[in-house]
Amino acid sequence: MELGAGAKLPLPLLLLQATCLGYAGADGYMSVIEVTNGGPWGDWAWPEMCPDGFFASGFSLKVEPRQGIPGDDTALNGIRLHCARGQADLNAHVVESQSGRWGWWSEPLWCPVGGFLVAFSLRVEAPVTFGDNTAANNVRFLCSDGTELQGPGLTWGDFGNWSELCPKGICGLQTKIQQPQGLLDDTAINDALFFCCRN
């Protein structure tokens, strides 16, 4: 099956793929959470799931610093979930969907002990006709105890509305990424969605 630009895998296909990979099965899913302000460029990459029984307790971002003029800024290039079961620093398992080539990974930001990521909001720069587009710049997450964690991304654009809440916690992700454009304008990560698991 070939996906066109901007296409997302249908939820049944995502569930089947995750089941085949040995991660949370279809009966472990409750929902997919997404936001409405993602960037317009790129294609949806593959989903990546925490192992069974693990939930995302923290995250890290891959961010390209400001390039200045006449550089090409891409800002957010990757999102990693740090999945845990029990004490996070002893049982962490890192998952990421496709990431861009520019920038460096940040240190993880963690929910308070025993907490999980349950919702997210994406900071996105609106498209400009003339100029340097960056699309997604940053992500913030809400923890199950109400703590808000904001990533170390860049500041172009605005945070959109929060996603729906996962009843228990986030357990997987999928990114929408623009592949390198050569001499044309690059944006890297444009959008993301996250999976909620039941157990």
PyMOL commands that place a pseudoatom at each C-alpha (Angstrom):
pseudoatom trace, name=CA, resn=MET, resi=1, chain=A, elem=C, hetatm=0, pos=[0.000, 0.000, 0.000]
pseudoatom trace, name=CA, resn=GLU, resi=2, chain=A, elem=C, hetatm=0, pos=[1.482, 3.339, -1.043]
pseudoatom trace, name=CA, resn=LEU, resi=3, chain=A, elem=C, hetatm=0, pos=[0.602, 6.484, 0.881]
pseudoatom trace, name=CA, resn=GLY, resi=4, chain=A, elem=C, hetatm=0, pos=[0.393, 9.892, -0.770]
pseudoatom trace, name=CA, resn=ALA, resi=5, chain=A, elem=C, hetatm=0, pos=[1.688, 13.147, 0.689]
pseudoatom trace, name=CA, resn=GLY, resi=6, chain=A, elem=C, hetatm=0, pos=[0.261, 13.853, 4.102]
pseudoatom trace, name=CA, resn=ALA, resi=7, chain=A, elem=C, hetatm=0, pos=[-1.510, 10.498, 4.385]
pseudoatom trace, name=CA, resn=LYS, resi=8, chain=A, elem=C, hetatm=0, pos=[-1.929, 8.760, 7.722]
pseudoatom trace, name=CA, resn=LEU, resi=9, chain=A, elem=C, hetatm=0, pos=[-2.246, 5.029, 8.092]
pseudoatom trace, name=CA, resn=PRO, resi=10, chain=A, elem=C, hetatm=0, pos=[-5.853, 4.141, 8.936]
pseudoatom trace, name=CA, resn=LEU, resi=11, chain=A, elem=C, hetatm=0, pos=[-6.265, 3.156, 12.587]
pseudoatom trace, name=CA, resn=PRO, resi=12, chain=A, elem=C, hetatm=0, pos=[-7.020, -0.549, 11.835]
pseudoatom trace, name=CA, resn=LEU, resi=13, chain=A, elem=C, hetatm=0, pos=[-3.790, -0.775, 9.820]
pseudoatom trace, name=CA, resn=LEU, resi=14, chain=A, elem=C, hetatm=0, pos=[-1.843, 0.939, 12.604]
pseudoatom trace, name=CA, resn=LEU, resi=15, chain=A, elem=C, hetatm=0, pos=[-3.223, -1.555, 15.108]
pseudoatom trace, name=CA, resn=LEU, resi=16, chain=A, elem=C, hetatm=0, pos=[-2.350, -4.492, 12.869]
pseudoatom trace, name=CA, resn=GLN, resi=17, chain=A, elem=C, hetatm=0, pos=[1.177, -3.169, 12.308]
pseudoatom trace, name=CA, resn=ALA, resi=18, chain=A, elem=C, hetatm=0, pos=[1.754, -2.611, 16.022]
pseudoatom trace, name=CA, resn=THR, resi=19, chain=A, elem=C, hetatm=0, pos=[0.436, -6.093, 16.816]
pseudoatom trace, name=CA, resn=CYS, resi=20, chain=A, elem=C, hetatm=0, pos=[2.763, -7.660, 14.231]
pseudoatom trace, name=CA, resn=LEU, resi=21, chain=A, elem=C, hetatm=0, pos=[5.702, -5.823, 15.761]
pseudoatom trace, name=CA, resn=GLY, resi=22, chain=A, elem=C, hetatm=0, pos=[5.034, -7.506, 19.103]
pseudoatom trace, name=CA, resn=TYR, resi=23, chain=A, elem=C, hetatm=0, pos=[3.873, -4.400, 20.933]
pseudoatom trace, name=CA, resn=ALA, resi=24, chain=A, elem=C, hetatm=0, pos=[0.502, -3.505, 22.407]
pseudoatom trace, name=CA, resn=GLY, resi=25, chain=A, elem=C, hetatm=0, pos=[-2.233, -5.451, 20.655]
pseudoatom trace, name=CA, resn=ALA, resi=26, chain=A, elem=C, hetatm=0, pos=[-5.518, -4.096, 19.381]
pseudoatom trace, name=CA, resn=ASP, resi=27, chain=A, elem=C, hetatm=0, pos=[-7.199, -4.878, 22.692]
pseudoatom trace, name=CA, resn=GLY, resi=28, chain=A, elem=C, hetatm=0, pos=[-4.638, -2.669, 24.456]
pseudoatom trace, name=CA, resn=TYR, resi=29, chain=A, elem=C, hetatm=0, pos=[-5.571, 0.479, 22.531]
pseudoatom trace, name=CA, resn=MET, resi=30, chain=A, elem=C, hetatm=0, pos=[-8.131, 2.973, 23.641]
pseudoatom trace, name=CA, resn=SER, resi=31, chain=A, elem=C, hetatm=0, pos=[-7.570, 5.887, 21.271]
pseudoatom trace, name=CA, resn=VAL, resi=32, chain=A, elem=C, hetatm=0, pos=[-5.286, 8.057, 19.177]
pseudoatom trace, name=CA, resn=ILE, resi=33, chain=A, elem=C, hetatm=0, pos=[-4.825, 11.690, 20.214]
pseudoatom trace, name=CA, resn=GLU, resi=34, chain=A, elem=C, hetatm=0, pos=[-3.935, 14.424, 17.747]
pseudoatom trace, name=CA, resn=VAL, resi=35, chain=A, elem=C, hetatm=0, pos=[-3.999, 18.190, 17.297]
pseudoatom trace, name=CA, resn=THR, resi=36, chain=A, elem=C, hetatm=0, pos=[-5.342, 20.313, 14.443]
pseudoatom trace, name=CA, resn=ASN, resi=37, chain=A, elem=C, hetatm=0, pos=[-2.503, 22.803, 13.887]
pseudoatom trace, name=CA, resn=GLY, resi=38, chain=A, elem=C, hetatm=0, pos=[0.175, 20.554, 12.366]
pseudoatom trace, name=CA, resn=GLY, resi=39, chain=A, elem=C, hetatm=0, pos=[2.233, 21.716, 9.387]
pseudoatom trace, name=CA, resn=PRO, resi=40, chain=A, elem=C, hetatm=0, pos=[1.213, 20.889, 5.791]
pseudoatom trace, name=CA, resn=TRP, resi=41, chain=A, elem=C, hetatm=0, pos=[4.429, 19.328, 4.455]
pseudoatom trace, name=CA, resn=GLY, resi=42, chain=A, elem=C, hetatm=0, pos=[5.743, 15.786, 4.515]
pseudoatom trace, name=CA, resn=ASP, resi=43, chain=A, elem=C, hetatm=0, pos=[4.350, 12.305, 4.986]
pseudoatom trace, name=CA, resn=TRP, resi=44, chain=A, elem=C, hetatm=0, pos=[3.371, 10.192, 7.976]
pseudoatom trace, name=CA, resn=ALA, resi=45, chain=A, elem=C, hetatm=0, pos=[6.173, 7.852, 9.025]
pseudoatom trace, name=CA, resn=TRP, resi=46, chain=A, elem=C, hetatm=0, pos=[5.784, 4.536, 10.829]
pseudoatom trace, name=CA, resn=PRO, resi=47, chain=A, elem=C, hetatm=0, pos=[4.274, 4.289, 14.326]
pseudoatom trace, name=CA, resn=GLU, resi=48, chain=A, elem=C, hetatm=0, pos=[6.463, 3.227, 17.250]
pseudoatom trace, name=CA, resn=MET, resi=49, chain=A, elem=C, hetatm=0, pos=[5.038, 1.753, 20.438]
pseudoatom trace, name=CA, resn=CYS, resi=50, chain=A, elem=C, hetatm=0, pos=[6.229, 1.281, 23.993]
pseudoatom trace, name=CA, resn=PRO, resi=51, chain=A, elem=C, hetatm=0, pos=[6.571, -2.389, 24.976]
pseudoatom trace, name=CA, resn=ASP, resi=52, chain=A, elem=C, hetatm=0, pos=[3.494, -4.015, 26.539]
pseudoatom trace, name=CA, resn=GLY, resi=53, chain=A, elem=C, hetatm=0, pos=[2.844, -2.686, 30.025]
pseudoatom trace, name=CA, resn=PHE, resi=54, chain=A, elem=C, hetatm=0, pos=[5.024, 0.429, 29.520]
pseudoatom trace, name=CA, resn=PHE, resi=55, chain=A, elem=C, hetatm=0, pos=[3.770, 4.013, 29.265]
pseudoatom trace, name=CA, resn=ALA, resi=56, chain=A, elem=C, hetatm=0, pos=[5.586, 7.230, 28.373]
pseudoatom trace, name=CA, resn=SER, resi=57, chain=A, elem=C, hetatm=0, pos=[6.848, 8.900, 31.560]
pseudoatom trace, name=CA, resn=GLY, resi=58, chain=A, elem=C, hetatm=0, pos=[9.120, 11.344, 29.765]
pseudoatom trace, name=CA, resn=PHE, resi=59, chain=A, elem=C, hetatm=0, pos=[10.220, 12.676, 26.402]
pseudoatom trace, name=CA, resn=SER, resi=60, chain=A, elem=C, hetatm=0, pos=[13.142, 14.299, 24.609]
pseudoatom trace, name=CA, resn=LEU, resi=61, chain=A, elem=C, hetatm=0, pos=[13.343, 16.393, 21.452]
pseudoatom trace, name=CA, resn=LYS, resi=62, chain=A, elem=C, hetatm=0, pos=[15.796, 16.689, 18.585]
pseudoatom trace, name=CA, resn=VAL, resi=63, chain=A, elem=C, hetatm=0, pos=[16.088, 20.399, 17.774]
pseudoatom trace, name=CA, resn=GLU, resi=64, chain=A, elem=C, hetatm=0, pos=[18.192, 22.304, 15.271]
pseudoatom trace, name=CA, resn=PRO, resi=65, chain=A, elem=C, hetatm=0, pos=[19.343, 25.654, 16.741]
pseudoatom trace, name=CA, resn=ARG, resi=66, chain=A, elem=C, hetatm=0, pos=[18.591, 28.912, 14.888]
pseudoatom trace, name=CA, resn=GLN, resi=67, chain=A, elem=C, hetatm=0, pos=[20.695, 29.091, 11.712]
pseudoatom trace, name=CA, resn=GLY, resi=68, chain=A, elem=C, hetatm=0, pos=[20.626, 32.839, 11.136]
pseudoatom trace, name=CA, resn=ILE, resi=69, chain=A, elem=C, hetatm=0, pos=[20.572, 34.478, 7.733]
pseudoatom trace, name=CA, resn=PRO, resi=70, chain=A, elem=C, hetatm=0, pos=[20.942, 32.980, 5.118]
pseudoatom trace, name=CA, resn=GLY, resi=71, chain=A, elem=C, hetatm=0, pos=[20.620, 29.570, 6.849]
pseudoatom trace, name=CA, resn=ASP, resi=72, chain=A, elem=C, hetatm=0, pos=[17.662, 27.201, 6.512]
pseudoatom trace, name=CA, resn=ASP, resi=73, chain=A, elem=C, hetatm=0, pos=[15.915, 26.628, 9.854]
pseudoatom trace, name=CA, resn=THR, resi=74, chain=A, elem=C, hetatm=0, pos=[14.098, 23.370, 10.542]
pseudoatom trace, name=CA, resn=ALA, resi=75, chain=A, elem=C, hetatm=0, pos=[13.560, 23.654, 14.341]
pseudoatom trace, name=CA, resn=LEU, resi=76, chain=A, elem=C, hetatm=0, pos=[11.920, 20.396, 15.576]
pseudoatom trace, name=CA, resn=ASN, resi=77, chain=A, elem=C, hetatm=0, pos=[13.510, 17.313, 14.010]
pseudoatom trace, name=CA, resn=GLY, resi=78, chain=A, elem=C, hetatm=0, pos=[12.463, 14.457, 16.293]
pseudoatom trace, name=CA, resn=ILE, resi=79, chain=A, elem=C, hetatm=0, pos=[10.450, 13.299, 19.305]
pseudoatom trace, name=CA, resn=ARG, resi=80, chain=A, elem=C, hetatm=0, pos=[11.390, 10.407, 21.586]
pseudoatom trace, name=CA, resn=LEU, resi=81, chain=A, elem=C, hetatm=0, pos=[9.147, 8.849, 24.200]
pseudoatom trace, name=CA, resn=HIS, resi=82, chain=A, elem=C, hetatm=0, pos=[10.814, 7.442, 27.302]
pseudoatom trace, name=CA, resn=CYS, resi=83, chain=A, elem=C, hetatm=0, pos=[8.580, 4.546, 28.278]
pseudoatom trace, name=CA, resn=ALA, resi=84, chain=A, elem=C, hetatm=0, pos=[8.680, 3.205, 31.806]
pseudoatom trace, name=CA, resn=ARG, resi=85, chain=A, elem=C, hetatm=0, pos=[7.186, 0.616, 34.092]
pseudoatom trace, name=CA, resn=GLY, resi=86, chain=A, elem=C, hetatm=0, pos=[7.858, 1.244, 37.763]
pseudoatom trace, name=CA, resn=GLN, resi=87, chain=A, elem=C, hetatm=0, pos=[10.889, 3.402, 38.556]
pseudoatom trace, name=CA, resn=ALA, resi=88, chain=A, elem=C, hetatm=0, pos=[11.495, 5.349, 35.330]
pseudoatom trace, name=CA, resn=ASP, resi=89, chain=A, elem=C, hetatm=0, pos=[15.275, 5.733, 35.498]
pseudoatom trace, name=CA, resn=LEU, resi=90, chain=A, elem=C, hetatm=0, pos=[15.764, 1.974, 35.980]
pseudoatom trace, name=CA, resn=ASN, resi=91, chain=A, elem=C, hetatm=0, pos=[13.193, 0.661, 33.483]
pseudoatom trace, name=CA, resn=ALA, resi=92, chain=A, elem=C, hetatm=0, pos=[13.166, 3.187, 30.618]
pseudoatom trace, name=CA, resn=HIS, resi=93, chain=A, elem=C, hetatm=0, pos=[12.703, 2.056, 27.030]
pseudoatom trace, name=CA, resn=VAL, resi=94, chain=A, elem=C, hetatm=0, pos=[13.104, 4.730, 24.313]
pseudoatom trace, name=CA, resn=VAL, resi=95, chain=A, elem=C, hetatm=0, pos=[10.967, 4.808, 21.148]
pseudoatom trace, name=CA, resn=GLU, resi=96, chain=A, elem=C, hetatm=0, pos=[10.860, 7.267, 18.245]
pseudoatom trace, name=CA, resn=SER, resi=97, chain=A, elem=C, hetatm=0, pos=[9.130, 7.477, 14.890]
pseudoatom trace, name=CA, resn=GLN, resi=98, chain=A, elem=C, hetatm=0, pos=[11.125, 8.899, 11.982]
pseudoatom trace, name=CA, resn=SER, resi=99, chain=A, elem=C, hetatm=0, pos=[13.338, 11.882, 12.800]
pseudoatom trace, name=CA, resn=GLY, resi=100, chain=A, elem=C, hetatm=0, pos=[15.056, 14.563, 10.708]
pseudoatom trace, name=CA, resn=ARG, resi=101, chain=A, elem=C, hetatm=0, pos=[18.814, 14.792, 10.171]
pseudoatom trace, name=CA, resn=TRP, resi=102, chain=A, elem=C, hetatm=0, pos=[19.442, 18.189, 11.767]
pseudoatom trace, name=CA, resn=GLY, resi=103, chain=A, elem=C, hetatm=0, pos=[19.999, 19.151, 15.386]
pseudoatom trace, name=CA, resn=TRP, resi=104, chain=A, elem=C, hetatm=0, pos=[20.766, 17.360, 18.654]
pseudoatom trace, name=CA, resn=TRP, resi=105, chain=A, elem=C, hetatm=0, pos=[18.756, 15.393, 21.196]
pseudoatom trace, name=CA, resn=SER, resi=106, chain=A, elem=C, hetatm=0, pos=[17.853, 17.059, 24.485]
pseudoatom trace, name=CA, resn=GLU, resi=107, chain=A, elem=C, hetatm=0, pos=[18.032, 15.444, 27.893]
pseudoatom trace, name=CA, resn=PRO, resi=108, chain=A, elem=C, hetatm=0, pos=[14.716, 13.784, 28.839]
pseudoatom trace, name=CA, resn=LEU, resi=109, chain=A, elem=C, hetatm=0, pos=[12.042, 15.664, 30.747]
pseudoatom trace, name=CA, resn=TRP, resi=110, chain=A, elem=C, hetatm=0, pos=[10.131, 13.401, 33.178]
pseudoatom trace, name=CA, resn=CYS, resi=111, chain=A, elem=C, hetatm=0, pos=[6.741, 13.425, 34.831]
pseudoatom trace, name=CA, resn=PRO, resi=112, chain=A, elem=C, hetatm=0, pos=[6.862, 13.248, 38.634]
pseudoatom trace, name=CA, resn=VAL, resi=113, chain=A, elem=C, hetatm=0, pos=[7.416, 9.730, 40.003]
pseudoatom trace, name=CA, resn=GLY, resi=114, chain=A, elem=C, hetatm=0, pos=[4.649, 7.374, 38.938]
pseudoatom trace, name=CA, resn=GLY, resi=115, chain=A, elem=C, hetatm=0, pos=[3.212, 9.794, 36.369]
pseudoatom trace, name=CA, resn=PHE, resi=116, chain=A, elem=C, hetatm=0, pos=[2.614, 9.334, 32.654]
pseudoatom trace, name=CA, resn=LEU, resi=117, chain=A, elem=C, hetatm=0, pos=[2.210, 11.674, 29.692]
pseudoatom trace, name=CA, resn=VAL, resi=118, chain=A, elem=C, hetatm=0, pos=[-1.518, 12.001, 28.932]
pseudoatom trace, name=CA, resn=ALA, resi=119, chain=A, elem=C, hetatm=0, pos=[-1.942, 14.903, 26.438]
pseudoatom trace, name=CA, resn=PHE, resi=120, chain=A, elem=C, hetatm=0, pos=[0.110, 17.160, 24.185]
pseudoatom trace, name=CA, resn=SER, resi=121, chain=A, elem=C, hetatm=0, pos=[0.159, 20.483, 22.380]
pseudoatom trace, name=CA, resn=LEU, resi=122, chain=A, elem=C, hetatm=0, pos=[2.289, 21.384, 19.360]
pseudoatom trace, name=CA, resn=ARG, resi=123, chain=A, elem=C, hetatm=0, pos=[3.954, 24.721, 18.630]
pseudoatom trace, name=CA, resn=VAL, resi=124, chain=A, elem=C, hetatm=0, pos=[3.782, 25.320, 14.874]
pseudoatom trace, name=CA, resn=GLU, resi=125, chain=A, elem=C, hetatm=0, pos=[4.820, 28.221, 12.678]
pseudoatom trace, name=CA, resn=ALA, resi=126, chain=A, elem=C, hetatm=0, pos=[2.127, 28.999, 10.092]
pseudoatom trace, name=CA, resn=PRO, resi=127, chain=A, elem=C, hetatm=0, pos=[3.274, 28.630, 6.471]
pseudoatom trace, name=CA, resn=VAL, resi=128, chain=A, elem=C, hetatm=0, pos=[4.775, 31.714, 4.824]
pseudoatom trace, name=CA, resn=THR, resi=129, chain=A, elem=C, hetatm=0, pos=[4.870, 32.214, 1.052]
pseudoatom trace, name=CA, resn=PHE, resi=130, chain=A, elem=C, hetatm=0, pos=[8.203, 34.009, 0.983]
pseudoatom trace, name=CA, resn=GLY, resi=131, chain=A, elem=C, hetatm=0, pos=[10.718, 33.125, 3.656]
pseudoatom trace, name=CA, resn=ASP, resi=132, chain=A, elem=C, hetatm=0, pos=[11.998, 30.239, 5.715]
pseudoatom trace, name=CA, resn=ASN, resi=133, chain=A, elem=C, hetatm=0, pos=[9.326, 27.809, 6.930]
pseudoatom trace, name=CA, resn=THR, resi=134, chain=A, elem=C, hetatm=0, pos=[9.970, 25.700, 10.021]
pseudoatom trace, name=CA, resn=ALA, resi=135, chain=A, elem=C, hetatm=0, pos=[6.551, 24.036, 10.685]
pseudoatom trace, name=CA, resn=ALA, resi=136, chain=A, elem=C, hetatm=0, pos=[6.684, 22.296, 14.129]
pseudoatom trace, name=CA, resn=ASN, resi=137, chain=A, elem=C, hetatm=0, pos=[8.979, 24.055, 16.619]
pseudoatom trace, name=CA, resn=ASN, resi=138, chain=A, elem=C, hetatm=0, pos=[8.213, 22.543, 20.023]
pseudoatom trace, name=CA, resn=VAL, resi=139, chain=A, elem=C, hetatm=0, pos=[5.993, 20.159, 21.999]
pseudoatom trace, name=CA, resn=ARG, resi=140, chain=A, elem=C, hetatm=0, pos=[4.541, 20.342, 25.482]
pseudoatom trace, name=CA, resn=PHE, resi=141, chain=A, elem=C, hetatm=0, pos=[3.006, 17.450, 27.370]
pseudoatom trace, name=CA, resn=LEU, resi=142, chain=A, elem=C, hetatm=0, pos=[0.601, 17.173, 30.277]
pseudoatom trace, name=CA, resn=CYS, resi=143, chain=A, elem=C, hetatm=0, pos=[1.376, 14.577, 32.954]
pseudoatom trace, name=CA, resn=SER, resi=144, chain=A, elem=C, hetatm=0, pos=[-1.254, 12.491, 34.722]
pseudoatom trace, name=CA, resn=ASP, resi=145, chain=A, elem=C, hetatm=0, pos=[-0.840, 14.576, 37.911]
pseudoatom trace, name=CA, resn=GLY, resi=146, chain=A, elem=C, hetatm=0, pos=[-1.403, 17.865, 36.029]
pseudoatom trace, name=CA, resn=THR, resi=147, chain=A, elem=C, hetatm=0, pos=[2.280, 18.808, 35.655]
pseudoatom trace, name=CA, resn=GLU, resi=148, chain=A, elem=C, hetatm=0, pos=[3.062, 20.499, 32.322]
pseudoatom trace, name=CA, resn=LEU, resi=149, chain=A, elem=C, hetatm=0, pos=[6.376, 19.740, 30.616]
pseudoatom trace, name=CA, resn=GLN, resi=150, chain=A, elem=C, hetatm=0, pos=[7.530, 22.030, 27.804]
pseudoatom trace, name=CA, resn=GLY, resi=151, chain=A, elem=C, hetatm=0, pos=[10.307, 20.879, 25.517]
pseudoatom trace, name=CA, resn=PRO, resi=152, chain=A, elem=C, hetatm=0, pos=[13.437, 22.897, 24.674]
pseudoatom trace, name=CA, resn=GLY, resi=153, chain=A, elem=C, hetatm=0, pos=[12.296, 23.647, 21.117]
pseudoatom trace, name=CA, resn=LEU, resi=154, chain=A, elem=C, hetatm=0, pos=[12.359, 26.973, 19.292]
pseudoatom trace, name=CA, resn=THR, resi=155, chain=A, elem=C, hetatm=0, pos=[9.858, 29.809, 19.601]
pseudoatom trace, name=CA, resn=TRP, resi=156, chain=A, elem=C, hetatm=0, pos=[8.536, 30.447, 16.089]
pseudoatom trace, name=CA, resn=GLY, resi=157, chain=A, elem=C, hetatm=0, pos=[4.790, 30.032, 15.809]
pseudoatom trace, name=CA, resn=ASP, resi=158, chain=A, elem=C, hetatm=0, pos=[2.228, 29.377, 18.508]
pseudoatom trace, name=CA, resn=PHE, resi=159, chain=A, elem=C, hetatm=0, pos=[1.084, 26.484, 20.633]
pseudoatom trace, name=CA, resn=GLY, resi=160, chain=A, elem=C, hetatm=0, pos=[-2.255, 25.169, 19.471]
pseudoatom trace, name=CA, resn=ASN, resi=161, chain=A, elem=C, hetatm=0, pos=[-5.009, 23.630, 21.563]
pseudoatom trace, name=CA, resn=TRP, resi=162, chain=A, elem=C, hetatm=0, pos=[-4.345, 20.643, 23.789]
pseudoatom trace, name=CA, resn=SER, resi=163, chain=A, elem=C, hetatm=0, pos=[-5.208, 17.204, 22.460]
pseudoatom trace, name=CA, resn=GLU, resi=164, chain=A, elem=C, hetatm=0, pos=[-7.786, 15.013, 24.139]
pseudoatom trace, name=CA, resn=LEU, resi=165, chain=A, elem=C, hetatm=0, pos=[-6.603, 13.236, 27.311]
pseudoatom trace, name=CA, resn=CYS, resi=166, chain=A, elem=C, hetatm=0, pos=[-5.456, 9.637, 27.392]
pseudoatom trace, name=CA, resn=PRO, resi=167, chain=A, elem=C, hetatm=0, pos=[-7.350, 7.897, 30.212]
pseudoatom trace, name=CA, resn=LYS, resi=168, chain=A, elem=C, hetatm=0, pos=[-4.196, 6.161, 31.494]
pseudoatom trace, name=CA, resn=GLY, resi=169, chain=A, elem=C, hetatm=0, pos=[-1.212, 7.289, 29.445]
pseudoatom trace, name=CA, resn=ILE, resi=170, chain=A, elem=C, hetatm=0, pos=[0.516, 7.688, 26.088]
pseudoatom trace, name=CA, resn=CYS, resi=171, chain=A, elem=C, hetatm=0, pos=[2.164, 4.508, 24.800]
pseudoatom trace, name=CA, resn=GLY, resi=172, chain=A, elem=C, hetatm=0, pos=[3.275, 5.294, 21.249]
pseudoatom trace, name=CA, resn=LEU, resi=173, chain=A, elem=C, hetatm=0, pos=[3.763, 7.943, 18.582]
pseudoatom trace, name=CA, resn=GLN, resi=174, chain=A, elem=C, hetatm=0, pos=[3.817, 8.643, 14.871]
pseudoatom trace, name=CA, resn=THR, resi=175, chain=A, elem=C, hetatm=0, pos=[5.444, 11.682, 13.220]
pseudoatom trace, name=CA, resn=LYS, resi=176, chain=A, elem=C, hetatm=0, pos=[4.754, 13.527, 9.981]
pseudoatom trace, name=CA, resn=ILE, resi=177, chain=A, elem=C, hetatm=0, pos=[8.085, 14.514, 8.458]
pseudoatom trace, name=CA, resn=GLN, resi=178, chain=A, elem=C, hetatm=0, pos=[9.275, 16.271, 5.334]
pseudoatom trace, name=CA, resn=GLN, resi=179, chain=A, elem=C, hetatm=0, pos=[12.274, 14.576, 3.741]
pseudoatom trace, name=CA, resn=PRO, resi=180, chain=A, elem=C, hetatm=0, pos=[15.332, 16.737, 2.898]
pseudoatom trace, name=CA, resn=GLN, resi=181, chain=A, elem=C, hetatm=0, pos=[14.570, 19.112, 0.006]
pseudoatom trace, name=CA, resn=GLY, resi=182, chain=A, elem=C, hetatm=0, pos=[18.104, 19.731, -1.263]
pseudoatom trace, name=CA, resn=LEU, resi=183, chain=A, elem=C, hetatm=0, pos=[18.487, 23.421, -2.133]
pseudoatom trace, name=CA, resn=LEU, resi=184, chain=A, elem=C, hetatm=0, pos=[14.821, 24.111, -1.335]
pseudoatom trace, name=CA, resn=ASP, resi=185, chain=A, elem=C, hetatm=0, pos=[13.322, 24.974, 2.059]
pseudoatom trace, name=CA, resn=ASP, resi=186, chain=A, elem=C, hetatm=0, pos=[13.386, 22.203, 4.699]
pseudoatom trace, name=CA, resn=THR, resi=187, chain=A, elem=C, hetatm=0, pos=[10.943, 21.858, 7.606]
pseudoatom trace, name=CA, resn=ALA, resi=188, chain=A, elem=C, hetatm=0, pos=[11.550, 18.337, 9.075]
pseudoatom trace, name=CA, resn=ILE, resi=189, chain=A, elem=C, hetatm=0, pos=[8.814, 17.505, 11.661]
pseudoatom trace, name=CA, resn=ASN, resi=190, chain=A, elem=C, hetatm=0, pos=[5.416, 18.964, 10.743]
pseudoatom trace, name=CA, resn=ASP, resi=191, chain=A, elem=C, hetatm=0, pos=[2.975, 17.076, 12.968]
pseudoatom trace, name=CA, resn=ALA, resi=192, chain=A, elem=C, hetatm=0, pos=[2.646, 14.182, 15.402]
pseudoatom trace, name=CA, resn=LEU, resi=193, chain=A, elem=C, hetatm=0, pos=[0.009, 11.941, 16.896]
pseudoatom trace, name=CA, resn=PHE, resi=194, chain=A, elem=C, hetatm=0, pos=[0.150, 9.747, 19.981]
pseudoatom trace, name=CA, resn=PHE, resi=195, chain=A, elem=C, hetatm=0, pos=[-1.449, 6.472, 21.016]
pseudoatom trace, name=CA, resn=CYS, resi=196, chain=A, elem=C, hetatm=0, pos=[-3.269, 5.761, 24.284]
pseudoatom trace, name=CA, resn=CYS, resi=197, chain=A, elem=C, hetatm=0, pos=[-3.140, 2.248, 25.738]
pseudoatom trace, name=CA, resn=ARG, resi=198, chain=A, elem=C, hetatm=0, pos=[-5.423, 0.547, 28.195]
pseudoatom trace, name=CA, resn=ASN, resi=199, chain=A, elem=C, hetatm=0, pos=[-2.897, -1.519, 30.142]
for i in range(1, 199): cmd.bond("trace and resi %d" % i, "trace and resi %d" % (i + 1))
show_as sticks, trace
zoom trace
